[in-house]
Amino acid sequence: MILIDNKAPDFTNVPAYQKGKKDATVSLGDYKGKWLALFFYPRDFTFICPTELKGFSNAVDTFRKMNCEIVAASTDSTWCHKAWFERDLPNVAYPVLADTSLRIARDYQVLNEDNGEAQRGLFLINPDGVVKYVLVSAGSVGRSVAETLRVLEALQSGELCPMEWKPGEKTLGKA
């Protein structure tokens, strides 16, 4: 299992689909000095995945105001991503990794070895490349962008944030 406060598994020059970019590649090092919300989803052309991809896309500006970039990943190819995103998700502009080697999903321990799909995993990685939050859920349950933003702000606060804490509320002091 990926452990909190350990370096995130590295990846370099991974092919990605990104709106408006031809032959895009992404490396974890591209995000040094920024927070990164890296999320895996099972497959293109599915039912829950587009709701999450659109949800994160709608919140890109909010994430960026918090010095956080978004990267999605699945084990589908860039050609598959391109066909799906251009047809059904034209507003998604953040990069979507094409982890066809299955290496990244395996390194992040979200690979379903039986079918080659990534499980629904979310990792918040700090500006030093350290994993600070991990969420892996059943494929039938979509993630909450609002909860991701809440956790990101809590992590960035450097404070002890109690259950159901919301930005602007009192914390329990320094972490």
Residue pairs with C-beta under 8 A, 6 or more apart in sequence:
1 109
1 134
2 8
2 9
2 108
2 109
2 123
2 131
2 134
3 131
4 131
4 132
4 133
4 134
5 130
5 131
5 132
6 130
6 131
7 129
7 130
7 131
8 28
8 36
8 38
8 123
8 125
8 129
8 130
8 131
9 28
9 104
9 107
9 108
10 27
10 28
10 29
10 129
11 26
11 27
11 28
11 97
11 103
11 104
11 107
12 27
12 28
12 29
13 25
13 26
13 27
14 25
14 26
14 27
14 97
14 98
14 99
14 104
15 23
15 24
15 25
15 78
15 97
15 98
15 100
16 24
16 25
16 26
16 71
16 78
16 81
16 95
16 96
16 97
16 98
17 24
17 78
17 81
17 82
17 85
17 95
17 96
17 98
18 24
18 93
18 94
18 95
18 96
19 85
19 90
19 92
19 93
20 93
24 95
26 71
26 95
26 97
28 36
28 125
28 129
29 129
31 69
31 71
31 125
31 127
31 129
32 127
32 128
32 129
33 127
34 67
34 68
34 69
34 127
35 66
35 67
35 68
35 69
35 124
35 125
35 126
35 127
35 152
35 156
36 68
36 69
36 70
36 71
36 123
36 124
36 125
37 56
37 63
37 68
37 69
37 70
37 71
37 122
37 123
37 124
37 148
37 152
38 71
38 72
38 73
38 108
38 122
38 123
38 125
39 52
39 56
39 70
39 71
39 72
39 73
39 120
39 121
39 122
39 123
39 143
40 72
40 73
40 74
40 105
40 108
40 110
40 118
40 119
40 120
40 121
40 122
41 49
41 52
41 53
41 72
41 73
41 74
41 118
41 120
42 49
42 74
42 112
42 117
42 118
42 119
42 120
42 139
43 49
43 74
43 75
43 76
43 117
44 74
44 76
44 80
44 81
44 83
44 84
45 80
45 84
45 88
48 120
48 139
48 140
48 141
48 142
49 74
50 88
50 89
51 142
52 120
52 142
52 143
52 145
53 72
53 89
53 92
53 96
54 89
54 91
54 92
55 142
55 143
55 145
56 63
56 70
56 72
56 92
56 94
56 145
57 70
57 89
57 91
57 92
57 93
57 94
58 145
59 145
59 149
60 70
60 93
60 94
62 149
63 69
63 70
63 149
63 152
66 149
66 152
66 153
66 156
67 127
68 124
68 152
69 94
70 94
71 94
71 95
71 96
71 97
72 94
72 95
72 96
72 97
73 96
73 97
73 99
73 104
73 105
73 118
74 81
74 96
74 97
74 98
74 99
74 117
74 118
75 99
75 100
75 102
75 105
75 111
75 116
75 117
75 118
76 84
76 98
76 100
77 98
77 100
78 98
80 98
81 96
81 98
85 92
85 96
97 104
99 105
99 118
102 111
102 116
105 111
105 118
105 119
108 121
108 123
109 121
110 118
110 119
110 120
110 121
110 136
111 117
111 118
111 119
112 118
112 119
117 139
119 136
119 137
119 139
120 136
120 137
120 138
120 139
120 141
120 142
120 143
121 134
121 135
121 136
122 133
122 134
122 135
122 136
122 143
122 148
123 131
123 133
123 134
124 131
124 132
124 133
124 148
124 151
124 152
124 155
125 131
125 132
126 132
126 155
132 155
133 151
133 152
133 155
135 143
137 143
150 165
150 166
150 167
153 167
154 161
154 165
154 167
157 171
158 174
158 175
159 171
159 172
159 173
159 174
159 175
160 171
160 172
160 173
160 174
160 175
161 171
161 172
162 171
162 172
165 171
